[in-house]
Amino acid sequence: MTPSLWTIGYERLLPPELVAELQAAGVRRLIDVRYRPQSRRAGMSKTRLAELLAEHGITYEHRRALGTPPDIRWFYKNRQEAEGARRFAEHIEADETGALDELADELRSPSAPPTALLCLEADPAVCHRRVVADHLRTRVPDLRVIDL
């Protein structure tokens, strides 16, 4: 069985729409890859989002080590996505927590729940979650990535 990973950005979604997208894809675990899992959008901050997802049978996990630190996020916010992606790639490869390797091991497991990465940006091409997914593919070569 080919391991799969979904990605989703909530920028244009309300909480019920996010849940509906995840349910339609069959996602059972959401990994929040925001450095700070806070949002000005009601229902999208860590605690409330985790509660909402749990009501629908979806496990919520926050993985700060896979988030974009403020100094790198600056590049994404200022439309310098290529530089942000380059710096973020260096950052996560140098991460001593082993967060990428840990997630790769989980995704390779036949018992892994269908998993999605969550961040803000609607377009994965301008989001660091694309870098995370690409680096996971180097560790799990047959990984199929589906952007919702």
Secondary structure by P-SEA (a helix, b strand, c coil): cbbbbbbbbcccccaaaaaaaaaaacccbbbbccccccccccccccaaaaaaaaaacbbbbbcccccccccccccccccaaaaaaaaaaaaaaacccaaaaaaaaaaacccccbbbbbcccccccccaaaaaaaaaaaacccbbbbcc
